[in-house]
């Protein structure tokens, strides 16, 4: 705990607790790709190449590139997005909050991607993660929400209704 501001955490957990994520089964689900989260004119490196750049591991959060903006196209919609888990909060052995990142190492071993390539995920039902950087697919209510952690600034939030191990 303590990695996010309590006010932001309360808002995000409140979203999950109100049952808004429970609408996922009744509504159409939009499949998103990480490129979908970038503004149309963004020419930044794809996530799979960003980790190949040289870096100094002493202060990775300080090396986070500026975001070129957020997309609001899917605010309040049910979406499905795959990525890798960077755990933030636990309840027992299950993860209740995590950063969904586009590539292995983001936020921990290499500098974090811009805020528009990070999603703060909360879930009312703890997810028994296989560990750091487990590949998952998350379905739930999506939106823009600026969140600050010790690891990175995050531009999006997802209140998870369903978290599953990634299947290619």
N, C-alpha and C positions, 0 to 999 in steps of 0.2 A: 504494500500500500504506500501511499504518499508520493507516488510518481505523477499523479495528476492533481490539478487543483480541485479541492472538494466541491466547489460550486458546479463545475463542469461535470464532475462524476455524478453528482446528485441528479442533474438534469438528464444525463444519458441513462442512468439506471431507472429514473422515473419514467422515461419513455418506454423502456422494456417492461416495467411493472404495470403500466396502464393497459397492457394488452394490445397495444397498437401493432406489435410484431405478429400477434396472433392472426392478423388479417391475411398473412401470406398464403394460407391454404385457400382462401376465398377469392383472391385476386390474381390477375395475370402477373407472371414473374418476368422481369426483363433481365436477360443475360448481359452482363457488362464485361468488358475487357479493360485492362489498365489504361490503354490508350484513350478509351472513352471518357476518362476522368480529366484528361488534359484539354485546355482550350484548343479550338480548331487551329489557331496559328502557332501553337507550341511546337518547337522543333528540338526539344530536349532528347537526350539519349534514351533509347528503350531501356527498361529496367534490367534486362539481362546483360547489357553492356556496361551499365553504370558501375557495377561492382568490380570491373576490370581496371578501373582508373587507379593510379597511385594515390595513396593517402597516408596520413599520419594518424595513428590510432589513439593519440593522446586525448583528444577532445572531439569525438565524432559529431556530437550534436552541433557544435560551433561551426562545422563544415557543411551543414545542410544548405543546399542551394535555395535561393529564393523561389517561391512558387510564382508561376505566371498567371495564376488565377484559378478559380473554381468553376465547375459547371453546375448549374442548378436544374438541368433538364430532368433529373430523376428525384428531386426533392419530394419526399412523402410517398414515393413509389416503392413497391416490393421488387428487389433486385437480387440477382445471384452473381457472386464474384468469387473467384478462386485466388488464393495467395498463400502466404506463409505466416505462421503465428509467432509473434513476439509477446509473450505473456506479460500482463500488467498486474492483475488481481486474481486471487484464488478464493474459493470457498471449499474447504476440505482439500481434496486432491484435484478438484475440477477448476478449470479456468473460467472466470466470470467476466473478465475484461482483457482484451489484447489488441495489439496493433496488427492489422492485416497489411503485409508488405508484399511488393511485387516480385522480390527475388531474395534468395537465401543470403543472410549476412547483413541485410539492411537494418540500420539502427543499432547494431551490436558490433559487427566485425568490420563494417565499412560505413562511411558517412551515410546518413539517412537520405533518401530521395526527397524531393520537394514535398511540401505539405499536400499538394494535389495528387500525390501518389501514395498517400497513407490513409488508412481507414481505421478509426477507433471503433472496435466492436464490443458491444456489451450483450450479455445474455442472462436471462433469469434462471435458466437451467445450466448449471456448471457443465462444461465440456471436459471430458477426461482426455486431455491432450497427450499425445505420445512424446511430447517434449518440444523444446525450442526449435522453431522453424519447421514444424510439421506442416505439410501441404494440406489445405482444407478448401472446401467450397462452402461459402456462407450465404444463406438466404434470409432476407429480412427487410425492414423498412430502412430506407437510405436517405441521407440528406447532408447538406453542407453544415459543418459545425467545427469551428476553430477550437482545438484542444491543445494545451501545452503540457508536455511531459518532460522529464529529465533527458529522455532519449531524442525527442524531436517535436517540432510543431506539426500538428495533424490537421488536415483540411476537411475530412469527411467523417461521418459517423454512420454506423449501421447497427440497428437493434435486431439482433439475430433471433430468428424463429427456428432456424435449422442450421446446424454445423455438421458437416460430414467430411471424412477423409477424402482428399482429392482423388478422383478417378479420371484418367486420361481418356 
